[in-house]
Amino acid sequence: MRLLHLSLPVSDVANVAAYFRDVLQLEVAGDQVRIGWSTIQLQPANGRPVGGVHLAFNVPDNRFADAMSWLRARTPLQCNPEGLDYFALESSWQSQSVYFTGPDGLILELIGRRRLPASDRSGAFHGSELTCLSEVGLPSHDVAAVREQSNQRFGLRPISPPSPQFAPMGDDEGLLIVVAADRRWFPEQKDLPNAQGLQLEVADVSSSGELHDAALGWRVQAA
């Protein structure tokens, strides 16, 4: 699955655009942020809450150490309660991650996935090497129901064993991180998930369905 276009409510479009351009070195044109095949469109929040949104960006796994050094020089990393700021997952994930806080309290993540193609780049890392928006967090009062609906409407399966609190639906290129609305975000475990006003367009799914949560204010639809 590919996450093509995300409409993201923000408190100040110009300020958030400047962060993506100046801190993460991404291509920005007006309210549009480009990350590989993905676009984030920044929109005025107009009273919607703006904290607790989780987004992850793929990094070629063989460039992850350089990406982590690049990021450390640009912004503080989030730590878990034990003080760790680097997280490697084996089993079905085969990944390594770091987390950091963006404007409006965005919970952002760089993630390297071993199963994806390596990069031929070397030397100092640059933000243009981020390959795509790879995860969007979607809170729910019924994770199992959203998991089932995402399978029925898009043909998605969990990348790792799901639980009543957490279901990562999709694959290495694109994941819907479905979480219980009362589960605080890893690693700091301080922020509750929020997706009010998020509208996500996806591709490379099995049908042209739609998934939405009227109470929590998010929508996913196939391109």
Contacts in CASP RR format, 6 or more apart in sequence:
PFRMAT RR
TARGET T0000
AUTHOR 0000-0000-0000
METHOD contacts of the structure
MODEL  1
MRLLHLSLPVSDVANVAAYFRDVLQLEVAGDQVRIGWSTIQLQPANGRPV
GGVHLAFNVPDNRFADAMSWLRARTPLQCNPEGLDYFALESSWQSQSVYF
TGPDGLILELIGRRRLPASDRSGAFHGSELTCLSEVGLPSHDVAAVREQS
NQRFGLRPISPPSPQFAPMGDDEGLLIVVAADRRWFPEQKDLPNAQGLQL
EVADVSSSGELHDAALGWRVQAA
1 154 0 8 1.000
1 156 0 8 1.000
1 170 0 8 1.000
1 171 0 8 1.000
1 173 0 8 1.000
1 174 0 8 1.000
1 175 0 8 1.000
1 202 0 8 1.000
1 203 0 8 1.000
1 204 0 8 1.000
1 205 0 8 1.000
2 37 0 8 1.000
2 38 0 8 1.000
2 132 0 8 1.000
2 173 0 8 1.000
2 174 0 8 1.000
2 202 0 8 1.000
2 203 0 8 1.000
2 204 0 8 1.000
3 38 0 8 1.000
3 132 0 8 1.000
3 133 0 8 1.000
3 134 0 8 1.000
3 135 0 8 1.000
3 136 0 8 1.000
3 174 0 8 1.000
3 200 0 8 1.000
3 201 0 8 1.000
3 202 0 8 1.000
4 37 0 8 1.000
4 38 0 8 1.000
4 39 0 8 1.000
4 201 0 8 1.000
4 202 0 8 1.000
4 203 0 8 1.000
4 223 0 8 1.000
5 38 0 8 1.000
5 39 0 8 1.000
5 40 0 8 1.000
5 41 0 8 1.000
5 200 0 8 1.000
5 201 0 8 1.000
5 223 0 8 1.000
6 38 0 8 1.000
6 39 0 8 1.000
6 40 0 8 1.000
6 41 0 8 1.000
6 55 0 8 1.000
6 133 0 8 1.000
6 136 0 8 1.000
6 198 0 8 1.000
6 199 0 8 1.000
6 200 0 8 1.000
6 201 0 8 1.000
7 41 0 8 1.000
7 43 0 8 1.000
7 197 0 8 1.000
7 198 0 8 1.000
7 199 0 8 1.000
7 200 0 8 1.000
8 40 0 8 1.000
8 41 0 8 1.000
8 42 0 8 1.000
8 43 0 8 1.000
8 53 0 8 1.000
8 55 0 8 1.000
8 198 0 8 1.000
9 43 0 8 1.000
9 44 0 8 1.000
9 45 0 8 1.000
9 46 0 8 1.000
9 48 0 8 1.000
9 50 0 8 1.000
9 196 0 8 1.000
9 197 0 8 1.000
9 198 0 8 1.000
10 16 0 8 1.000
10 42 0 8 1.000
10 43 0 8 1.000
10 44 0 8 1.000
10 45 0 8 1.000
10 50 0 8 1.000
10 103 0 8 1.000
10 104 0 8 1.000
11 45 0 8 1.000
11 50 0 8 1.000
11 103 0 8 1.000
11 104 0 8 1.000
12 103 0 8 1.000
13 30 0 8 1.000
13 31 0 8 1.000
13 42 0 8 1.000
13 43 0 8 1.000
13 44 0 8 1.000
15 103 0 8 1.000
16 42 0 8 1.000
16 103 0 8 1.000
16 104 0 8 1.000
17 28 0 8 1.000
17 30 0 8 1.000
17 31 0 8 1.000
17 33 0 8 1.000
17 42 0 8 1.000
18 28 0 8 1.000
19 102 0 8 1.000
19 103 0 8 1.000
20 26 0 8 1.000
20 28 0 8 1.000
20 33 0 8 1.000
20 40 0 8 1.000
21 27 0 8 1.000
21 28 0 8 1.000
21 33 0 8 1.000
23 74 0 8 1.000
23 75 0 8 1.000
24 74 0 8 1.000
24 127 0 8 1.000
24 130 0 8 1.000
25 126 0 8 1.000
25 127 0 8 1.000
25 128 0 8 1.000
26 33 0 8 1.000
26 34 0 8 1.000
26 35 0 8 1.000
26 127 0 8 1.000
26 128 0 8 1.000
26 130 0 8 1.000
27 33 0 8 1.000
27 34 0 8 1.000
27 128 0 8 1.000
28 34 0 8 1.000
31 41 0 8 1.000
31 42 0 8 1.000
31 43 0 8 1.000
32 39 0 8 1.000
32 40 0 8 1.000
32 41 0 8 1.000
32 42 0 8 1.000
33 39 0 8 1.000
33 40 0 8 1.000
33 41 0 8 1.000
33 42 0 8 1.000
35 57 0 8 1.000
35 130 0 8 1.000
35 131 0 8 1.000
35 132 0 8 1.000
35 133 0 8 1.000
36 130 0 8 1.000
36 131 0 8 1.000
36 132 0 8 1.000
37 132 0 8 1.000
38 132 0 8 1.000
38 133 0 8 1.000
40 55 0 8 1.000
40 133 0 8 1.000
48 196 0 8 1.000
48 197 0 8 1.000
49 194 0 8 1.000
49 196 0 8 1.000
50 104 0 8 1.000
50 105 0 8 1.000
50 194 0 8 1.000
51 104 0 8 1.000
51 105 0 8 1.000
51 106 0 8 1.000
51 191 0 8 1.000
51 194 0 8 1.000
52 105 0 8 1.000
52 106 0 8 1.000
52 107 0 8 1.000
52 185 0 8 1.000
52 191 0 8 1.000
52 192 0 8 1.000
52 193 0 8 1.000
52 194 0 8 1.000
53 104 0 8 1.000
53 105 0 8 1.000
53 106 0 8 1.000
53 107 0 8 1.000
53 137 0 8 1.000
53 193 0 8 1.000
53 194 0 8 1.000
53 195 0 8 1.000
53 198 0 8 1.000
54 106 0 8 1.000
54 107 0 8 1.000
54 108 0 8 1.000
54 109 0 8 1.000
54 135 0 8 1.000
54 136 0 8 1.000
54 137 0 8 1.000
54 177 0 8 1.000
54 185 0 8 1.000
54 193 0 8 1.000
55 106 0 8 1.000
55 107 0 8 1.000
55 108 0 8 1.000
55 109 0 8 1.000
55 133 0 8 1.000
55 135 0 8 1.000
55 136 0 8 1.000
55 137 0 8 1.000
56 97 0 8 1.000
56 108 0 8 1.000
56 109 0 8 1.000
56 110 0 8 1.000
56 111 0 8 1.000
56 133 0 8 1.000
56 134 0 8 1.000
56 135 0 8 1.000
56 175 0 8 1.000
56 177 0 8 1.000
57 108 0 8 1.000
57 109 0 8 1.000
57 110 0 8 1.000
57 111 0 8 1.000
57 130 0 8 1.000
57 131 0 8 1.000
57 132 0 8 1.000
57 133 0 8 1.000
57 134 0 8 1.000
58 111 0 8 1.000
58 112 0 8 1.000
58 113 0 8 1.000
58 116 0 8 1.000
58 130 0 8 1.000
58 131 0 8 1.000
58 132 0 8 1.000
58 134 0 8 1.000
58 172 0 8 1.000
58 173 0 8 1.000
59 67 0 8 1.000
59 110 0 8 1.000
59 111 0 8 1.000
59 112 0 8 1.000
59 129 0 8 1.000
59 130 0 8 1.000
59 131 0 8 1.000
60 112 0 8 1.000
60 116 0 8 1.000
60 117 0 8 1.000
60 118 0 8 1.000
60 119 0 8 1.000
60 121 0 8 1.000
60 129 0 8 1.000
60 131 0 8 1.000
61 95 0 8 1.000
61 96 0 8 1.000
61 112 0 8 1.000
61 113 0 8 1.000
61 114 0 8 1.000
61 116 0 8 1.000
61 118 0 8 1.000
62 118 0 8 1.000
62 119 0 8 1.000
63 119 0 8 1.000
63 121 0 8 1.000
63 125 0 8 1.000
63 129 0 8 1.000
64 96 0 8 1.000
64 110 0 8 1.000
64 112 0 8 1.000
66 123 0 8 1.000
66 124 0 8 1.000
66 125 0 8 1.000
67 110 0 8 1.000
67 125 0 8 1.000
67 129 0 8 1.000
68 86 0 8 1.000
68 98 0 8 1.000
68 110 0 8 1.000
69 125 0 8 1.000
70 124 0 8 1.000
70 125 0 8 1.000
70 126 0 8 1.000
70 127 0 8 1.000
71 77 0 8 1.000
71 98 0 8 1.000
71 100 0 8 1.000
71 110 0 8 1.000
75 100 0 8 1.000
75 101 0 8 1.000
75 102 0 8 1.000
76 100 0 8 1.000
76 101 0 8 1.000
77 85 0 8 1.000
77 98 0 8 1.000
77 99 0 8 1.000
77 100 0 8 1.000
78 85 0 8 1.000
78 98 0 8 1.000
78 99 0 8 1.000
78 100 0 8 1.000
78 101 0 8 1.000
78 107 0 8 1.000
78 187 0 8 1.000
78 188 0 8 1.000
79 85 0 8 1.000
79 187 0 8 1.000
79 188 0 8 1.000
80 87 0 8 1.000
80 186 0 8 1.000
80 187 0 8 1.000
80 188 0 8 1.000
80 189 0 8 1.000
81 189 0 8 1.000
84 187 0 8 1.000
85 98 0 8 1.000
85 99 0 8 1.000
85 187 0 8 1.000
86 96 0 8 1.000
86 97 0 8 1.000
86 98 0 8 1.000
87 96 0 8 1.000
87 97 0 8 1.000
87 98 0 8 1.000
87 99 0 8 1.000
87 187 0 8 1.000
88 95 0 8 1.000
88 96 0 8 1.000
88 97 0 8 1.000
89 95 0 8 1.000
89 96 0 8 1.000
89 97 0 8 1.000
91 160 0 8 1.000
92 159 0 8 1.000
92 160 0 8 1.000
92 161 0 8 1.000
93 113 0 8 1.000
93 159 0 8 1.000
93 160 0 8 1.000
94 113 0 8 1.000
94 114 0 8 1.000
94 115 0 8 1.000
95 111 0 8 1.000
95 112 0 8 1.000
95 113 0 8 1.000
95 114 0 8 1.000
96 111 0 8 1.000
96 112 0 8 1.000
97 109 0 8 1.000
97 110 0 8 1.000
97 111 0 8 1.000
97 112 0 8 1.000
98 109 0 8 1.000
98 110 0 8 1.000
99 107 0 8 1.000
99 108 0 8 1.000
99 109 0 8 1.000
99 186 0 8 1.000
99 187 0 8 1.000
99 188 0 8 1.000
100 108 0 8 1.000
100 109 0 8 1.000
100 110 0 8 1.000
101 107 0 8 1.000
101 108 0 8 1.000
102 108 0 8 1.000
105 191 0 8 1.000
107 185 0 8 1.000
107 191 0 8 1.000
109 135 0 8 1.000
110 130 0 8 1.000
111 134 0 8 1.000
111 135 0 8 1.000
113 134 0 8 1.000
113 172 0 8 1.000
115 172 0 8 1.000
116 131 0 8 1.000
116 172 0 8 1.000
116 173 0 8 1.000
119 129 0 8 1.000
121 129 0 8 1.000
132 173 0 8 1.000
132 174 0 8 1.000
134 172 0 8 1.000
134 173 0 8 1.000
134 174 0 8 1.000
134 175 0 8 1.000
135 168 0 8 1.000
135 174 0 8 1.000
135 175 0 8 1.000
135 176 0 8 1.000
135 177 0 8 1.000
136 175 0 8 1.000
136 176 0 8 1.000
136 177 0 8 1.000
136 195 0 8 1.000
136 198 0 8 1.000
136 200 0 8 1.000
137 176 0 8 1.000
137 177 0 8 1.000
137 178 0 8 1.000
137 179 0 8 1.000
137 193 0 8 1.000
137 195 0 8 1.000
138 146 0 8 1.000
138 176 0 8 1.000
138 177 0 8 1.000
138 178 0 8 1.000
138 179 0 8 1.000
138 193 0 8 1.000
138 195 0 8 1.000
138 198 0 8 1.000
138 213 0 8 1.000
138 216 0 8 1.000
138 218 0 8 1.000
138 220 0 8 1.000
139 178 0 8 1.000
139 179 0 8 1.000
139 180 0 8 1.000
139 181 0 8 1.000
139 183 0 8 1.000
139 192 0 8 1.000
139 193 0 8 1.000
139 194 0 8 1.000
139 195 0 8 1.000
139 213 0 8 1.000
139 216 0 8 1.000
139 218 0 8 1.000
140 146 0 8 1.000
140 178 0 8 1.000
140 179 0 8 1.000
140 180 0 8 1.000
140 181 0 8 1.000
140 213 0 8 1.000
140 216 0 8 1.000
141 180 0 8 1.000
141 181 0 8 1.000
141 215 0 8 1.000
141 216 0 8 1.000
143 162 0 8 1.000
143 163 0 8 1.000
143 164 0 8 1.000
143 165 0 8 1.000
143 166 0 8 1.000
143 167 0 8 1.000
143 178 0 8 1.000
143 179 0 8 1.000
143 180 0 8 1.000
144 162 0 8 1.000
144 164 0 8 1.000
144 167 0 8 1.000
146 167 0 8 1.000
146 169 0 8 1.000
146 178 0 8 1.000
146 211 0 8 1.000
146 213 0 8 1.000
147 158 0 8 1.000
147 162 0 8 1.000
147 167 0 8 1.000
147 169 0 8 1.000
147 178 0 8 1.000
149 211 0 8 1.000
150 156 0 8 1.000
150 169 0 8 1.000
150 170 0 8 1.000
150 176 0 8 1.000
150 178 0 8 1.000
150 211 0 8 1.000
150 220 0 8 1.000
151 157 0 8 1.000
151 169 0 8 1.000
153 207 0 8 1.000
153 209 0 8 1.000
153 210 0 8 1.000
153 211 0 8 1.000
154 202 0 8 1.000
154 205 0 8 1.000
154 206 0 8 1.000
154 207 0 8 1.000
154 209 0 8 1.000
154 211 0 8 1.000
154 220 0 8 1.000
154 222 0 8 1.000
155 205 0 8 1.000
155 206 0 8 1.000
155 207 0 8 1.000
156 169 0 8 1.000
156 170 0 8 1.000
156 176 0 8 1.000
156 205 0 8 1.000
157 169 0 8 1.000
157 170 0 8 1.000
158 167 0 8 1.000
158 168 0 8 1.000
158 169 0 8 1.000
158 170 0 8 1.000
159 168 0 8 1.000
159 169 0 8 1.000
159 170 0 8 1.000
159 171 0 8 1.000
159 172 0 8 1.000
159 175 0 8 1.000
160 168 0 8 1.000
162 168 0 8 1.000
164 180 0 8 1.000
165 179 0 8 1.000
165 180 0 8 1.000
165 183 0 8 1.000
166 177 0 8 1.000
166 178 0 8 1.000
166 179 0 8 1.000
166 180 0 8 1.000
166 183 0 8 1.000
167 178 0 8 1.000
167 179 0 8 1.000
168 175 0 8 1.000
168 176 0 8 1.000
168 177 0 8 1.000
168 178 0 8 1.000
169 175 0 8 1.000
169 176 0 8 1.000
169 178 0 8 1.000
170 176 0 8 1.000
173 204 0 8 1.000
174 202 0 8 1.000
176 200 0 8 1.000
176 211 0 8 1.000
176 220 0 8 1.000
179 185 0 8 1.000
179 193 0 8 1.000
181 192 0 8 1.000
181 193 0 8 1.000
181 216 0 8 1.000
182 192 0 8 1.000
183 192 0 8 1.000
183 193 0 8 1.000
184 190 0 8 1.000
184 191 0 8 1.000
184 192 0 8 1.000
184 193 0 8 1.000
185 191 0 8 1.000
185 192 0 8 1.000
185 193 0 8 1.000
195 213 0 8 1.000
195 216 0 8 1.000
195 217 0 8 1.000
195 218 0 8 1.000
196 216 0 8 1.000
196 217 0 8 1.000
196 218 0 8 1.000
197 217 0 8 1.000
197 218 0 8 1.000
197 219 0 8 1.000
198 217 0 8 1.000
198 218 0 8 1.000
198 219 0 8 1.000
199 218 0 8 1.000
199 219 0 8 1.000
199 220 0 8 1.000
199 221 0 8 1.000
200 218 0 8 1.000
200 219 0 8 1.000
200 220 0 8 1.000
200 221 0 8 1.000
201 220 0 8 1.000
201 221 0 8 1.000
201 222 0 8 1.000
201 223 0 8 1.000
202 220 0 8 1.000
202 221 0 8 1.000
202 222 0 8 1.000
202 223 0 8 1.000
203 222 0 8 1.000
203 223 0 8 1.000
205 222 0 8 1.000
207 222 0 8 1.000
208 222 0 8 1.000
209 221 0 8 1.000
209 222 0 8 1.000
210 219 0 8 1.000
210 220 0 8 1.000
210 221 0 8 1.000
210 222 0 8 1.000
211 219 0 8 1.000
211 220 0 8 1.000
211 221 0 8 1.000
212 218 0 8 1.000
212 219 0 8 1.000
212 220 0 8 1.000
213 219 0 8 1.000
END
